[in-house]
Amino acid sequence: MTPKPVKVGIVGCGNISGVYFAAGKKFRILDIAACADLDIERAKAKAAEFNVPRTCSVKELLADPEIEIVLNLTVPKAHAEVNLAALEAGKHAYTEKPFAVTCADGRKVLELAAAKTLLTGGAPDTFMGAGIQTCRKLI
């Protein structure tokens, strides 16, 4: 039995988002159901390009009871703020790197996720990638 897909809302439709929209289509467990951006026209363009059924404001995305995970692709200085808002809205939060700009902000996100028994995480830095790790071993 295939599990029911998890509804994902993407916040931030800039340069990196295309990779996430495309990758999301490869996982049957993910259903990218909505996207939002401060520039609604940019969100509409990504939605059209990747057949995302809904564009909306960030506030509307966070209020949508169907969205279970917020994929945060905003600029780094907004990562903690958006993740905290997603967690406050009862949604799991995953962010592009860096997880937060400051350790204090990162701790706030982790503490709120734990308090609400929600999951949060972030993309690994490229430093953790195979190429850099191989170089480290060679050096």
C-alpha positions as CSV (number, residue, x, y, z in Angstrom):
1,M,0.0,0.0,0.0
2,T,1.4,3.4,-1.0
3,P,1.2,6.0,1.7
4,K,-0.9,9.1,1.1
5,P,1.3,11.9,-0.3
6,V,2.3,14.7,2.1
7,K,1.1,18.1,1.1
8,V,4.1,20.6,0.7
9,G,3.9,24.3,0.4
10,I,7.0,26.1,-1.0
11,V,7.8,29.6,0.3
12,G,10.3,31.4,-2.0
13,C,10.2,30.9,-5.7
14,G,13.7,32.2,-6.6
15,N,16.7,30.6,-8.3
16,I,17.1,27.5,-6.2
17,S,13.4,26.7,-6.2
18,G,13.4,25.1,-9.7
19,V,15.6,22.3,-8.4
20,Y,13.2,21.6,-5.5
21,F,10.1,21.8,-7.7
22,A,11.6,19.3,-10.1
23,A,12.9,17.0,-7.4
24,G,9.6,17.0,-5.7
25,K,7.9,15.4,-8.7
26,K,10.2,12.4,-8.4
27,F,8.9,11.4,-5.0
28,R,5.4,9.9,-4.9
29,I,5.2,10.7,-1.2
30,L,5.4,14.4,-1.9
31,D,2.6,16.6,-3.3
32,I,3.7,20.1,-3.9
33,A,0.3,21.7,-3.4
34,A,1.0,25.4,-3.2
35,C,3.7,28.0,-3.6
36,A,4.2,31.5,-2.3
37,D,6.6,34.3,-2.9
38,L,6.8,38.0,-2.0
39,D,6.6,38.5,-5.8
40,I,3.3,36.8,-6.6
41,E,4.1,36.9,-10.4
42,R,7.3,34.8,-9.7
43,A,5.2,32.3,-7.8
44,K,2.7,32.1,-10.6
45,A,5.4,31.5,-13.1
46,K,6.9,28.7,-11.1
47,A,3.5,27.2,-10.5
48,A,2.8,27.3,-14.2
49,E,6.2,25.8,-15.1
50,F,5.9,22.9,-12.6
51,N,2.1,22.4,-12.6
52,V,1.6,23.5,-9.0
53,P,-2.1,23.9,-8.4
54,R,-2.1,26.9,-6.2
55,T,-0.3,30.2,-5.7
56,C,-0.9,32.4,-2.7
57,S,0.6,34.7,-0.1
58,V,2.8,33.3,2.6
59,K,0.1,34.0,5.2
60,E,-2.5,32.1,3.1
61,L,-0.1,29.2,2.7
62,L,0.6,29.0,6.4
63,A,-3.1,29.1,7.2
64,D,-3.9,26.3,4.7
65,P,-4.9,23.3,6.9
66,E,-3.9,20.8,4.1
67,I,-0.2,22.0,4.0
68,E,1.8,19.7,6.3
69,I,5.3,20.7,5.4
70,V,6.7,24.2,4.5
71,L,9.7,24.1,2.3
72,N,11.5,27.4,3.0
73,L,13.5,28.6,0.1
74,T,13.6,32.3,1.1
75,V,16.7,34.4,1.5
76,P,19.0,33.3,4.4
77,K,18.0,36.3,6.7
78,A,14.4,35.1,6.5
79,H,14.9,31.4,7.2
80,A,14.4,31.5,10.9
81,E,11.4,33.9,10.7
82,V,9.6,31.8,8.1
83,N,10.4,28.5,9.9
84,L,9.1,29.9,13.2
85,A,5.9,31.0,11.5
86,A,5.5,27.6,9.9
87,L,6.0,25.8,13.2
88,E,3.6,28.2,14.9
89,A,1.1,27.3,12.2
90,G,1.5,23.6,13.1
91,K,3.5,22.7,10.1
92,H,6.9,20.9,9.8
93,A,9.6,23.1,8.3
94,Y,12.5,22.3,6.0
95,T,14.8,25.1,4.8
96,E,17.6,25.7,2.3
97,K,20.9,26.4,3.9
98,P,21.8,28.1,6.1
99,F,19.4,26.8,8.7
100,A,19.5,30.2,10.4
101,V,21.8,33.2,10.3
102,T,22.6,33.1,14.0
103,C,22.9,30.3,16.5
104,A,20.3,32.0,18.7
105,D,17.8,32.0,15.9
106,G,18.6,28.4,15.0
107,R,18.0,27.4,18.7
108,K,14.7,29.2,18.7
109,V,13.6,27.1,15.7
110,L,14.8,23.9,17.2
111,E,13.2,24.6,20.6
112,L,9.8,25.6,19.0
113,A,9.8,22.4,16.9
114,A,10.5,20.3,19.9
115,A,7.8,22.1,22.0
116,K,5.2,21.5,19.3
117,T,6.5,18.0,18.5
118,L,7.1,19.0,14.9
119,L,10.0,18.2,12.6
120,T,12.5,20.8,11.3
121,G,15.6,20.4,9.2
122,G,17.8,22.0,6.6
123,A,19.7,21.2,3.4
124,P,23.2,20.1,4.1
125,D,26.0,22.5,3.3
126,T,27.9,21.5,0.2
127,F,30.9,21.1,2.6
128,M,29.2,17.7,3.5
129,G,29.0,16.7,-0.2
130,A,31.1,13.9,-1.6
131,G,33.5,16.1,-3.6
132,I,34.6,18.2,-0.6
133,Q,34.7,15.2,1.7
134,T,37.0,13.4,-0.8
135,C,39.3,16.4,-0.9
136,R,39.4,16.5,2.9
137,K,40.5,12.8,3.0
138,L,43.1,13.4,0.3
139,I,44.6,16.4,2.1
